[in-house]
Amino acid sequence: MRRKGTVAVGIGVAAAIVACGLFPDVGDLGGAEDASDAAVPVDAGVETGSEAAACKGTGGPTPVDVGAFCIDSTEVTNAQYAAFLASQPDASLFPPSCTGWKTTFKQSQPPPLGSDDYPAVWLDWCDAYAFCAWAGKRLCGRIGGGPLAPGGMNDIAQDEWYVACSNGGAYVYPYGGAFDASACNGPERDAGSVLPPTSVPGCTGGFPGLVEMVGNADEWIDSCQTSTTGPEAGADLCERRSGSFEDPDGSTQTCAFSRSGPRSKEDDDIGFRCCSDLAP
């Protein structure tokens, strides 16, 4: 198992416990890089408790209604990313932060044969953003759409990914309050690679229908800034959540964990999932 590079951790777990579906009314929080306007309402109903809702989006994993928004049930798979490539996407899907230097959507390392249901990895932030826009969704960021400001990380009124993983701040881990080294594809499992989401049945939560919210692959989110200090001063850095199978230990396997890296970074343990709004 190789040790990952410099890790920036934000583990201030919110103390508030918010019941499923009763999140703050954040209104219309559109942002400069918000792709949600391109979403096409479809009947993609997924049960949450006793109710089903239609989520916006036409491609990628089945979305799960988590109350104020929807989030993909799994990380985007190789087969789903291949469908995106087969549609011959063009550069109009990239936000301004990617134009001028980003010219291709292909995974820098082709997925091996027989891995269609594995998470799509070897993708940078721009690839993730473009896929979500193509799918009629958005790269998870701020509730209501748009980038999540660095100060909004782990805020249940702002942070889509954290709300979904922690059940609105109720859980430290998506499956509960106590660490279980065998629950997900983290370093303790020593699998040596990402795994199909259905292969680790214990890695569920924070809402019914969500899997692999920690472990397996890091997940890009829409939260970026220019570093002002240290050896990365001036670099354009974006956040990744969930921790991965390659981390040194299980300390990364919490809903509050985050690490930053260059927008252009790719690796065998970096993937993503998308978020979207409820269809009217």
C-alpha positions as CSV (number, residue, x, y, z in Angstrom):
1,M,0.0,0.0,0.0
2,R,1.6,3.3,-1.0
3,R,1.2,6.4,1.2
4,K,-0.6,9.3,-0.4
5,G,0.9,12.8,-0.6
6,T,0.3,15.8,1.6
7,V,-3.1,15.7,3.2
8,A,-5.1,18.6,4.4
9,V,-7.8,17.4,6.9
10,G,-10.9,19.2,8.0
11,I,-12.5,17.1,10.7
12,G,-14.7,19.5,12.7
13,V,-17.8,17.3,12.9
14,A,-21.1,19.3,13.2
15,A,-22.8,18.7,16.5
16,A,-26.3,19.4,15.3
17,I,-28.5,16.4,14.5
18,V,-30.9,17.1,11.7
19,A,-33.8,14.8,10.9
20,C,-34.0,13.3,7.4
21,G,-35.5,15.8,5.0
22,L,-35.7,18.8,7.5
23,F,-32.7,20.8,6.3
24,P,-32.6,24.6,6.3
25,D,-34.3,26.5,3.6
26,V,-31.4,27.9,1.6
27,G,-33.3,29.3,-1.3
28,D,-31.7,29.9,-4.6
29,L,-27.9,29.8,-4.1
30,G,-26.7,29.7,-7.7
31,G,-23.0,30.1,-8.4
32,A,-20.6,31.1,-11.2
33,E,-19.8,27.4,-12.0
34,D,-23.3,26.0,-11.4
35,A,-24.4,23.4,-13.9
36,S,-27.8,22.7,-12.4
37,D,-29.6,24.9,-14.9
38,A,-28.8,22.3,-17.6
39,A,-30.7,19.6,-15.7
40,V,-33.6,17.9,-17.3
41,P,-36.4,16.7,-14.9
42,V,-36.9,12.9,-15.2
43,D,-38.8,10.4,-13.1
44,A,-35.9,8.9,-11.3
45,G,-37.7,8.3,-8.0
46,V,-35.8,6.7,-5.2
47,E,-37.3,5.8,-1.9
48,T,-36.2,7.7,1.2
49,G,-38.3,6.5,4.2
50,S,-41.9,6.4,3.1
51,E,-41.7,8.9,0.3
52,A,-40.3,8.9,-3.2
53,A,-39.2,11.9,-5.2
54,A,-38.1,12.7,-8.7
55,C,-34.6,13.9,-9.1
56,K,-33.2,16.0,-11.9
57,G,-30.6,14.3,-14.2
58,T,-30.6,11.9,-17.1
59,G,-27.3,10.1,-16.8
60,G,-24.9,8.4,-14.4
61,P,-25.8,6.6,-11.2
62,T,-29.4,6.4,-9.8
63,P,-29.9,9.5,-7.6
64,V,-31.1,9.4,-4.0
65,D,-33.4,12.0,-2.5
66,V,-31.9,13.2,0.8
67,G,-34.4,15.8,1.6
68,A,-33.2,19.2,0.2
69,F,-31.5,17.8,-2.9
70,C,-30.4,14.5,-4.5
71,I,-27.0,12.8,-4.7
72,D,-25.8,9.8,-6.8
73,S,-26.2,6.5,-5.0
74,T,-22.7,5.4,-6.0
75,E,-19.6,6.8,-7.5
76,V,-19.7,7.2,-11.3
77,T,-18.6,3.9,-12.9
78,N,-16.4,3.2,-15.9
79,A,-19.4,2.1,-17.9
80,Q,-21.2,5.3,-17.2
81,Y,-18.2,7.4,-18.0
82,A,-17.8,5.4,-21.2
83,A,-21.3,6.4,-22.2
84,F,-20.4,10.0,-21.6
85,L,-17.3,9.7,-23.9
86,A,-19.4,7.9,-26.6
87,S,-21.7,11.0,-26.7
88,Q,-18.7,12.9,-28.1
89,P,-18.8,15.7,-25.5
90,D,-17.3,19.1,-26.4
91,A,-15.5,21.8,-24.4
92,S,-18.6,23.8,-23.7
93,L,-19.1,21.5,-20.7
94,F,-16.0,22.9,-19.0
95,P,-16.3,25.9,-16.7
96,P,-14.0,28.9,-17.2
97,S,-11.5,27.5,-14.7
98,C,-10.7,24.6,-17.1
99,T,-10.7,26.3,-20.5
100,G,-7.4,27.1,-22.1
101,W,-5.5,24.1,-20.6
102,K,-8.0,21.2,-20.5
103,T,-8.5,19.6,-24.0
104,T,-9.6,16.0,-23.4
105,F,-12.2,14.1,-21.4
106,K,-10.5,10.7,-21.5
107,Q,-9.3,8.8,-18.5
108,S,-5.5,9.2,-18.5
109,Q,-5.2,5.5,-17.7
110,P,-7.8,3.3,-19.6
111,P,-9.9,1.1,-17.4
112,P,-9.0,-2.6,-17.6
113,L,-11.3,-5.1,-19.3
114,G,-14.1,-6.3,-17.1
115,S,-14.2,-3.2,-14.9
116,D,-17.4,-1.6,-16.2
117,D,-19.0,-1.6,-12.7
118,Y,-15.9,-0.2,-11.0
119,P,-15.6,3.5,-10.1
120,A,-14.2,5.6,-12.9
121,V,-10.8,6.9,-11.7
122,W,-7.8,8.7,-13.3
123,L,-10.0,11.7,-13.8
124,D,-9.3,15.3,-12.8
125,W,-11.7,17.9,-11.4
126,C,-12.7,19.2,-14.9
127,D,-13.6,15.7,-16.1
128,A,-15.9,15.3,-13.1
129,Y,-17.5,18.7,-13.5
130,A,-18.1,18.1,-17.2
131,F,-19.7,14.6,-16.7
132,C,-22.1,16.0,-14.1
133,A,-23.1,18.8,-16.4
134,W,-23.7,16.3,-19.3
135,A,-25.8,14.1,-17.0
136,G,-28.1,17.0,-16.1
137,K,-26.7,17.2,-12.6
138,R,-23.9,19.1,-10.9
139,L,-20.6,18.3,-9.2
140,C,-21.6,18.3,-5.5
141,G,-20.9,21.6,-3.8
142,R,-23.2,24.1,-2.1
143,I,-26.9,23.2,-1.3
144,G,-28.9,24.9,-4.0
145,G,-26.1,24.8,-6.5
146,G,-22.7,26.5,-7.1
147,P,-19.3,26.2,-5.5
148,L,-19.0,25.5,-1.8
149,A,-16.9,28.2,-0.1
150,P,-14.0,26.8,1.9
151,G,-15.6,28.2,5.1
152,G,-18.8,26.2,4.3
153,M,-17.1,22.8,4.6
154,N,-19.0,20.5,7.0
155,D,-21.8,23.1,7.5
156,I,-25.1,21.4,7.3
157,A,-26.7,24.5,5.8
158,Q,-24.2,24.6,2.9
159,D,-22.2,21.4,2.3
160,E,-24.1,18.9,0.1
161,W,-21.7,16.1,0.3
162,Y,-21.3,16.3,4.1
163,V,-25.1,16.4,4.6
164,A,-25.6,13.3,2.5
165,C,-22.8,11.3,4.1
166,S,-23.5,12.3,7.7
167,N,-27.4,12.4,7.6
168,G,-27.4,16.1,8.2
169,G,-24.6,16.0,10.9
170,A,-26.0,13.0,12.8
171,Y,-23.2,10.6,12.0
172,V,-19.4,10.7,12.2
173,Y,-19.3,7.9,9.6
174,P,-22.1,7.2,7.0
175,Y,-23.0,4.0,8.8
176,G,-23.1,5.5,12.4
177,G,-21.1,6.9,15.2
178,A,-18.4,4.3,15.7
179,F,-15.6,3.4,13.3
180,D,-15.8,-0.1,11.7
181,A,-12.6,-1.0,9.9
182,S,-14.4,-3.7,7.9
183,A,-17.4,-1.7,6.8
184,C,-15.9,0.1,3.7
185,N,-13.0,-0.3,1.3
186,G,-10.6,1.6,3.4
187,P,-6.9,0.9,4.0
188,E,-7.6,-1.7,6.7
189,R,-9.3,-3.9,4.1
190,D,-6.1,-3.8,2.0
191,A,-8.0,-4.5,-1.2
192,G,-5.3,-2.9,-3.3
193,S,-7.7,-1.1,-5.6
194,V,-11.2,0.4,-5.9
195,L,-14.0,-2.1,-5.8
196,P,-17.5,-2.2,-7.3
197,P,-19.9,-0.4,-4.9
198,T,-22.1,-3.5,-4.4
199,S,-19.1,-5.6,-3.3
200,V,-18.9,-4.0,0.2
201,P,-22.4,-4.4,1.5
202,G,-21.7,-2.8,4.9
203,C,-20.6,0.5,3.5
204,T,-24.1,2.2,3.4
205,G,-25.5,5.5,4.6
206,G,-25.9,8.3,5.7
207,F,-29.3,7.9,3.9
208,P,-30.9,4.7,2.6
209,G,-29.6,3.9,-0.9
210,L,-26.2,5.6,-0.6
211,V,-23.1,3.4,-0.7
212,E,-19.3,4.0,-0.4
213,M,-19.6,7.5,1.0
214,V,-16.2,6.8,2.6
215,G,-13.4,4.7,1.4
216,N,-13.0,3.3,-2.2
217,A,-12.2,6.4,-4.2
218,D,-11.7,10.0,-3.2
219,E,-14.5,12.1,-4.6
220,W,-14.0,15.6,-6.2
221,I,-16.4,18.3,-5.0
222,D,-17.1,21.8,-6.3
223,S,-15.0,23.7,-3.8
224,C,-11.8,25.3,-5.1
225,Q,-9.5,28.1,-4.2
226,T,-6.1,29.5,-4.9
227,S,-3.6,28.6,-2.2
228,T,-1.9,31.6,-0.6
229,T,0.6,29.9,1.7
230,G,3.2,27.1,1.8
231,P,4.8,25.3,-1.1
232,E,1.6,25.3,-3.1
233,A,1.1,29.1,-2.9
234,G,-0.5,30.3,-6.1
235,A,-1.8,26.9,-7.0
236,D,-5.4,26.2,-8.0
237,L,-6.6,23.6,-5.5
238,C,-9.9,21.7,-5.2
239,E,-11.3,19.6,-2.5
240,R,-11.8,15.8,-2.4
241,R,-14.0,13.9,0.1
242,S,-14.4,10.4,1.5
243,G,-10.8,9.1,1.8
244,S,-9.7,6.2,-0.3
245,F,-8.5,2.6,-0.2
246,E,-4.9,3.8,-0.4
247,D,-4.7,6.1,2.7
248,P,-2.3,5.2,5.5
249,D,-5.0,4.5,8.0
250,G,-8.7,4.9,8.8
251,S,-8.5,8.5,10.0
252,T,-9.6,9.6,6.6
253,Q,-12.8,7.5,6.6
254,T,-15.1,10.1,8.2
255,C,-17.8,12.3,6.7
256,A,-16.0,15.4,7.7
257,F,-12.7,14.5,6.1
258,S,-11.4,16.6,3.2
259,R,-8.1,17.0,1.3
260,S,-7.1,19.4,-1.4
261,G,-5.1,19.0,-4.5
262,P,-4.5,20.6,-7.9
263,R,-7.6,20.8,-10.2
264,S,-5.6,18.8,-12.8
265,K,-4.7,15.9,-10.4
266,E,-5.5,12.4,-11.5
267,D,-4.9,9.1,-9.7
268,D,-6.0,5.5,-9.4
269,D,-8.1,6.4,-6.3
270,I,-9.8,9.7,-7.4
271,G,-13.3,9.5,-8.7
272,F,-16.6,11.4,-8.1
273,R,-20.4,11.4,-7.8
274,C,-22.9,14.1,-8.8
275,C,-25.6,16.0,-7.0
276,S,-28.9,17.5,-8.3
277,D,-32.1,19.3,-7.3
278,L,-35.5,17.7,-6.8
279,A,-37.6,17.9,-9.9
280,P,-40.6,20.3,-9.6
